[in-house]
């Protein structure tokens, strides 16, 4: 691990002198988020809280009156490209209610535009400032963004709006004025790195990853001082134990996951492959302030031609020899550590407490970056601090978040690449006939590379911690590995022909209520379009989510009945939020088709190329996404007077 200086600086002293009496002088940035999350009227972080529950205690809008919901206002996001993410709603030190949000990146310099809206007149918000970084921009980031030029949102802490840009800047702005406080260059497109985010605030650190596995990036996680942007620590996803920040205590409770002293992040790859080995942590992070642990997961191990990633060297390194050496791919020799891994790290140093690899030696692009939701529940008669993770590979995992012990792993969609996950070893029992391996051989598998669920987040009410409300994808794929033609970072690095198709004609998405302890689907809502937007659950007995067809829906969380639906101006891949100002509860969501599934539309790709956008064009054509208009807008609703 690498450490930079951690200074508090004059800016912090001034901020503390101006802080309200209720704020402790030594309160960390994330403690401020936790305090704001106790106010039911706010949405102070991307997941509302740093545990990523996406749960709101508000109940003014409820199952009895939601049919009276009507649009209050809408605001352009200055971008046609896909609008993942969500706004945050906070109060400034002077009590002003504010909404902050950031757009995707259609082109330079109109790229990642931040807007600040004063909500004092909640039906008529006023923009007080906007910001876009105009200098030192890197246009090469746009074609190097694997799966659309989206942005998953920003943060507010210590009087700062903290956000990131596609081309790799992490920036802190003064929340009142929009003036830059600090800017750091974090990700480098020439190395295959682009940043769709979001970042996370933990203690007084800004935690940032990036994407780029399909461009030969080497994944890493960086922590910056929120006061001045100084680098505090860096931990990689591949490489030596030191680079990964493993210690002799890592995986102490589960040594079968892999331990210190073996440099597994090197030896489980062919010679030198770890240097371009992927494992980028590009989506959601969570934080437990009591354990002082952050949770961040990693992506696929570089290119999709798995026979080129087995651990034999030189002349031995052929598909036939790899298969002969380990025909069932279960020895662990070719695991490609630490891709596809849930990391629990100490916030102060990045040191690994545990690292659990969900899909060792990945053959399907089942990126492990989906959100790790933190809830406490009773399991087998024992109270547990748990982490719940719905993975692209189709399994919903429940781990003890203190030490990584695997407690449950249930299929939440159709899965045929694995029979099950062995709870004792933590390893999936793979099905060889659905395991792509040899070059030029086409193999079918469910779910597709887009996963049983991609980055679009689930929601949970902590009072009912085993029940999760989740968007799911319901399609499969055919995968044909190809010969590798280069090893250059920053250049497309897939080497596979992928064709995706609906598991069942006419149904490509389902929103469902799922019991992670029993594996039971309580209810589900089928949809002709994939689900690429997240969920939100409220104490009003409701779940909100949006469809790629543009329908924002309110659902009875008990029965799964759709109680209210409105067609918005474009497809929804954003995540609903709710807040209360002036005695009225509001619901907001980003609209604007995009993401991996929408990329063929936003990028104007040839819909007759069934392998385009790594299989997304076939899905876009099959589901009629070409008929969904573009346009990035924040829509906001409230009950009629």
N, C-alpha and C positions, 0 to 999 in steps of 0.2 A: 504494500500500500504506500501511497505517497501523501505527504502532509504539507500543507501550506500554512502560512501564519493565520491565526484566528484573532483578529483585532476588533475591538468594539468601536473605537473611533469617536470623534467629536459629535458626529451625527446622532449616535445613540444617546449621548448625554443630553443633547438638546431635545430629543424626542421624549426622554423620560421626564424632563422638566415640564414639558407641555402636556404630559399624559394625564388622563382623568384620575381622580383620587382612588377609584375602584381598581385601577390597574397597578399591580405590584411592580416595583422598580426592577426586580430581577425576573419578571415574567418573560418566558421565551415566546418566540413568534408563534409556535404551534400551540402553546398554552392559551394564547389569545384566540386562536381559532377554536379551541375546545370551549372557551368561555362564550364565544359568540354562538356556537352550536347549541348552547343551553337556552338561547333565546329562540323560541319556535318561529318567530317572525322573519328570521334571516335564513339565507342559504350561503354560508360563509366560506365554503370550499367546494372543489369540483364534485365530490361525493356527498356533499353537505357537511360531513365530518371526515376526519382523517382515517376513520375505520371503513369508509366507503359504503356505508349502509344505504344511502339515498332514501332515507326515511325522514318524513316530516311529521312532527306532532300536531300540525294544524288540522282542524276538523270543521272549519266553517263551511267549506265545500265538502259535501258528503253524499252518500248514496241516495239520500232522500231529495236533495235539491240540485244535484249536478246537471240535471236536464235544463237548468236555467243558466248554464254557463254561456257567456257570449264574449266576443272579442272586444278588448278594451283599447289596444293599440298595437302597432307593428312598426318595426324599424329595420331599414336595410342594413346589411352587414358589409356592403361594399365588395361583395365577392360572389361570383357565380359558382365557384368550385365548392366541393362538398363541405358541409357544415356539421362536423362532429363536435362533441363537447357540449358546453352549457355555460350560462352566465353565473356569476356570483352576485349575491345581494348582501350588503353590509351597511353599517352606520359608521360614518367618519367620527373622529374625536369630538367634533362640534355637534354631533347628532344628526347630520344630514344623511338620509337614506340614499344609497347609491347602488346602481347596477353597473358592473363592468363585464365586457365580453370582447372576444377577439375573433377575427375572421380567418378563413383559410387563405390560400396563396395562389390566386389565379395567374399572376405575373408580377415581375419586378418593375417598379418598386411598390406597386399596389399590392402589398403582400403582408398578411398578418396585421390588419388594422385593428387597433384597440379603441374602443369607445367607452366613455364614461357618461352615464345618464343619471341626472338628479331626479329622484323619485318623490320629491316633496309634494308635488301634485301628481299622484300616482296614475291618474288616467291620462295625463299629458306630460310625460317625462321630457326633460330638457337635457340635451347633450351639452356638457360643460367643457369637454375637451376630447380630442381624438389624437391618436399617435400612430405613425408608421415610420419605421426606420428607413431612411433614404440613402444612407451612405454605406459603402463597403459591402453591398449586397452581392450575392453569388447566384447568378441566374442558372448555373449548372445544377443547382439543387432541385429544380422543377423536374427535369427528366430523370433525376436520380431518386425521386420519391417513388418507391416501389408501387404504392397502392393508393394513389391520389394525394393531393397537396393539402391535406386536412390539418386542422389544429384542434386539440381536445380540451382547450380551455386554459384559463389563467388562475392565479392565486392572489389573495389580498392578505397582507400581514405587516405589522409594524408601520402602518401608514403608507405602505408600498403596494403597487400592483406589479406582480412578478409574472413574466410570461416568456415565451420562447418563440423563435422564428424557424421557419422551415430550413433555412440555410445555416442554422446552428448557433445563433446568438441567444444568450439568456440575458434578460434585461429587467431592471427594476426601475419603476417610474414613481414619482410622487403622486399619490392618489388624488390629491386636491387639484394639482396643476397639470399633470401629465408630463412634467419635465423629467428627463433622464437623471437618475441617481447613479447608476452604474450599468455597464455593459461588458459582458465577457464573451469571447468566442469559445464555444463549447464543442460543437460538432463540425466536421470538415467534409463537405461533399466530395472533394477529390479522393478521400479515403472511403467513399461509399456511405458516409454518415449524413443523414438528414433527421430533423427533429420535429416530430408531430405531437409528442408529449402526451400528457402534461407533465410539468414538474410537480414536486410536492414540498411542502414546508414541514420540517421536522426539527424540533427545538429551534435553534437559530440558523438552521441550514436549509439551503435550497438544493433538493436532490433531483438530479437530471440524468436521463439516459438519452438514447437516440435509436433510430432504426437504420437498416441498411444490410440485413443479412443477404438479400438478393443482389447486393453490390459488393460482396466480399468484405464488408466492414467487420472489425473485431469489436465485439460488444464490451461496454464498460459502463460503470455508474460513477458519477462525480458528485461531490458535495461542495457547495459554495457558501461562504459567509453571507447571510442576508443583508448585513450592514454595508458591505463594501465589495462583494463579489469575489473576494479572495478564495482561491482553491484550498479546501481543507483536507479532503482525501479523495483518492481514486482507487477503484477496485474493478478489475477486469472480469469478464465471464470465462475466458479461456487463458491458458498459459500456466505458469508456475504457481505453486501454492501461494507464494509471496504476492504475485500479481493478482490472484483471485481474492487475497486477504483471508485465506484459510489459516487456522492456527491449530496447535495440538488439541485444543478443546472443541474444535468444530466437529459436528455430528457425534458428539460424545455419547448421546443417548441412542444413536442409531448408526453405529460404525459401518453397517452394511451399505449405507448410502455412499460411502467413500470418505476417506480420512486424509489427514495431513501426512506429508512425508513421502508421497508417491508421485506428486506432480501429475495427477490424473488429467488435468487440463491440457497436458502436452502428450502423454503417452497413449491416450485413447484416440489419437488422430494419426494418420500417416505423417511422416517426418515433415515438419514445418507447416502443416495444414492449419494448426491452431492459430497461426498469425493472421489468417483470413477466415477464421472459423465461425463467424457469426456470433450467435448468442446475445444479440442486442436486446437490452431491456427498453422497449419503445412505448409502453402504454402506461397503465395505472400502477401507482405505488400506494401503500398504506402504512400506518404508523401506530404503535402501541406506546403511549407515553409512560405507562407504568413499567413495562419491561424495557423501555428505551430501545426498542427494536423497530427497524423498518423492514418492509416486505416488498420485494421486487423480483419479478420473474423474467426469464430470458427466452429468446426466440430460437429459431432453427439454426443448425450448424452449417451455415453457408449454403452451398449449392444443393440441388435436389437429386443429384445422381449418387445414391448412397454407396454403391460399390466402389466409388472413388474415395470414400471416407473411412474405409476399414483400416485397421491399424497395422497391416503388413507393409513392408518396405521394399523398395527397389523392384527386382524382377519378381518377387513374391506377390507384389501388389497388383493382382488381377481379380476380376470378379469371380472367376472360377476358384482361385486359391482362397479368397476370402470366404466363399461359401463352403469350401471343403474344410477349412479350418474351424468354422463355427456355423454349421448349417442352420441352426435355429437362432443364431444371433443373440444368444442369451448368456454368453460367458462373461460379458462386461468388458472384454478387451477392446471392443469397438464402440464404446458408449458415447464418444464425443462429448465428454464432460467440458464445461458445465452448461451446455445448451439445454433448452427445455426444462429449466430448473427453477423451483421456488427457493429463493434465498431469504433467510432470516438473518439480518445483519445488525450489529451494534451501531446505533446512530452516531456515536462520537467518533468512531474510527473506521466503520465499514467492515470490521472483522466479522467473519462468518460464524454464526451460532449453529445454523443448520443449512444444509443444501440438499433438497430432495428433487431428483430428476424424474419427471413424469414419463417422458418418452425417450428412453435411452436409444441411441443410434436411430434417430428419426429417419423415416422413409416416406413421410407424407406431408411435410411442412406443417406439422401441428404446433405452431408457435405457442410457447407456454406463457405469453405475456398478459393473459387476461387477468382481471382484477382479483386481488386477494382480500376478501371481505372478513372483517374481524368481529366476531360475536362470541358471547359466552353461553354455553349450553351444557346440559347434563347428558352424558353419554355413558351407557352401561352402568348407571347408578352413581357416576362420579362427575362432579362439576369440572368442566374443562374450559380453559381459554383456547378458543379454536380459531382457525383460519379456514375459510371456505373458498374453493377455487373451481369454477366451471371452465374446463379446459377445451381448447379446440379439438382435442383428440376424442371428445365425446364423453369423458368421465367427469363427474362432480366429486372433487376430493374434499375431505375434511381432515385437517391436521391439527394436532396440538401445537399452538403457535409459540409455545415456550421452548420446545426442543425439536419440532418437526415430525413427531411420531404420527404415522398414518393411521387414522381411525376408521375412515370409510372411503370407498371409491365405487360409486354407482354410475352406470350408464344413464345419461339423461336424454339421449337421442339414439337412433339406430347406429350401432357400432359393429363392424365385422372384422376390423383389422386385429382385434384382440378379443380373447374369450372373456378375460376379467383382469383385475389387478390383484396380485397376491399381496394381502395386507401384511404378511410377515416379512417379505423381502422388499415390498414396495414396487416390484417390477411387473409390467404388464405381461400377460401370457399371449404372445403374438400368434397370429394365424398366418402361416407361411404363404398360402395361396392368395392372400390379400396384402402381401408385403412386396412392393416394388423393389427390384434389385438389379437385374441384369440389363445392360444397355440394349435398347431396341425392343424390349419385351413389355407389352402393354398389360397392366395389372389394375383391376378394379378395387376400390376400397370405399367404405363409408365410415365416417363422414368424409366430405371432400376436404381439400386443403384449406378452404375457408372456415372449416370447422363446424362442430355442432353449435358453437357460439364463437364469434370473433370478439373483438375488443368491446363491443356494445355491452354495457354493464348491467348486471342484475341489481335487484333491490331486496332489502330485508327489513322487517320490523324487529329490533332487538328484543322486544317483548315476546316474540314468537320466533326464536332464533333458528329453528330448523326448517322454516318455510321460506323459500326464495322465489321471487317473481322474475322470470328470465326470458329474454328474447332468444329464440333458437333458430338455427338454419337447418334445413332438411333436404340436403342433396348429397350426392355421391360423386365419384370421379373415376376416370381412367388416367393412369400415370405411366408414361413411357420414358424412362431415363435415357439421356443422350450422352455422347462423348463430350468431355470437357475440352474447350478450345483455348482457354487462357486462364490465368490466375491473377489478373490485374484488378486491384481495388478500384472502385468507382465505375466499373463496367458491369453490365448485366451479367449475373452469375448464377443462372438457374439451371440450365442444361437438362431440361425435361419438357416433353409435350404433355400438357394437361388439358383434359376435356371434362367439364363438369356438367352434371345433369340432375334434374329433380329426382328425388327418391320416389316421389309419387306425383304424377302429372297433375298440375293445378294447385298443388300445395308445396310451397318452397320455404315457408316460414311458419313458426308457431310461437305464440307467447304463452308461457305456462307457469303454473304454480307447482313447485317441486319440493318434496321432502328429502333433504339431503341425508337424513339418518336411515330412512327406509328405502329410498330409491323410488318412491311412489310419485307419479304425476297426479296431482289432485284435480287439476283441470287444465285445459289448453284451448287456445283459440287459433284455428288454422287460418292461413293467409295465402293468397296467390303470389304475394311478393315476399322476398326474404325480409327478415327482421334485422335491421342494421342500426336501430336506435335503442337506447337504454330504457330502463324502467324506473319508476318512482312509486313508493308506497306511502300512504298517509294514514293518520288516525281518523280520517273521515270515512274509513272503510273502503278506500279506493286505491286502485293502481292506475297510473297513467303511462302510456307509451305511444310511440308513433310508428307508422308503417312507411315503407318506401313508396307506397302509392300516394302518400301525403295526408293520411288520416291520423289525426291526433285523437286518442281514445281514452275514455275513463271507464274502468272495469270494476265491478263489484269484487273485492278481493276474496270474498268467501265463496261465491258461486261461479265466478268467471264470466258473468253476463256483462256484455257491453251496454253501459248505461247512457253513454254520450259519445258522439263522434263528430268531428268537423274536418272538412277537406281544406288543407292549406295550399299555399302557392307552389310547392315543390315537394319532392320526397323528403321524408324525415329520417335523418341518421343521427340527430342530436338526442340529448337526454333531457327530459322534462325536469323543471324545478318548480318550487312553490314558495311564496313569501307573503308577508302581510304588512301593508302600509296604510295609514289612515283608517284603520278599522276594517279594512277589506282584504280578503285573501286573493292572491293572484297566482296563475299558473303560466309559466313561460317555456318556450321550446325553440330551438333553432330549426329552421326548415332549409333544405337545399340538398338535392340529391348528390351523392358522391360516395367516397370510400372505395374500397377494392371492388365491391359489387357494382358501384355506380361509375367507376372509372371509364368504362367504354363509352358512356354517355357524355361525361364531362370532358373527356379528351377527344371525342369525335372519332373513335376507332372503327375499323371495318367490322361490321357485325357478322360478316360471312367468314371471318377468320375465327374458327372455333377454339383456337389456342391463344387468341389475343388476351393481353393482360393476365397471363398465366391462367387461362380458362374462364375469366370473368365474362368475356364477350358471349360465350355460349349461354351462360346463365342470363345475361342481360337480354339476349334475344329471346330465349325461351319464356321469360316472364314478362316481356313487353315493356321493359324499362325504357326503351327508346321513345316511348310515348309520354314519359314524365318530363315536364319542363324543368329547367334549371332556375336557380335564383336563391340567394342567401338572405334570409329574413329572420328576425326575432319576432315571434308572435306571442301576445300576452292576452290572457282571458281572466274574467271575473264573473261573479253572479250578477244577473241583471238587477237593477234597482226595483 
